[in-house]
Amino acid sequence: MKKISIIPLIALFTASFLWGSEFVLLEVALDELPVEFFTLLRMGSAAAALLLAKCLFKRNERILPDDRVRILISGVLCGVYFFMENAGVERTSGALASMILTLVPILGLIADRIFFGNKITVKKASATAVSIVGVFLIVTCGGNGDMGGQLSGYLFMLGATVFWTAYLVISKPLLERYSALTVTAWQFLTAAAVSLPAAVPSWVPASEFNGELVLVVLAAGVVCTAGTEFVYLFAVGRVTVAFATLFENFIPVVAILISFAVFGTVPAVLQLAGGCLIIASVLAASGMFERKKPCSEADKDEKEGKTAL
């Protein structure tokens, strides 16, 4: 079986780290701003950053007419996902949100099978199951994991997992024809436009923003949204949807590291065990633990169409 290239792995680890940092920013921003308005600011700042980068790097790729509808649909799905994520985090705890997001790798496995014909192998299913156990240990064994929330929060987070998976399925074929920068720039411009009507009734005047809130919004939009989506879709264009979504279970691991570095919170033994399970599951799925095959066996596997996750 082929091993995953190191560059997509680095991109996926980077995206996971940025996503883990994002939850801290979301809690701060949503304490000050309505969900609808914050979603617009987040999508708008991400779109502006990506379009600026697109101009600076002279990515003037022409979108073919047949792909414009796909860009539009994926942009709408992107905007709806981020609104649901924001609304879900506001109505639930970070711990519960992390648990619900473990559904994404499961949906990724199913979507990969239905839309791209990739088999659900024992290794794929086992890696996903082990990583979910790891997330469960992290969010429930720390002694301070609030698993409460409103029913609407549960529904928003469940909806977010479905829309995120659909977004990845629609986006992957685009990444075979265009750069990740071009795809994400137009997607977030569409997402910002979709977010505008809902944000108007909850508009917050500029006079109510202080320096700290502006920095939080820009960090959430430019770094943790535009930056994350760019590196993540860069990787999605080079690995399967199932493998890419497995990395999203790294988010609680990053949250533990941030809590330790910033607040000095020492993780429980079972939390550390959960983090080790997640790391082991992803590395195993990547093929890093496999010995290199002789050329004859590798060629045989290639002819039979066997690929890594």
Beta strands, then each sheet from edge to edge (+ up, - down):
end
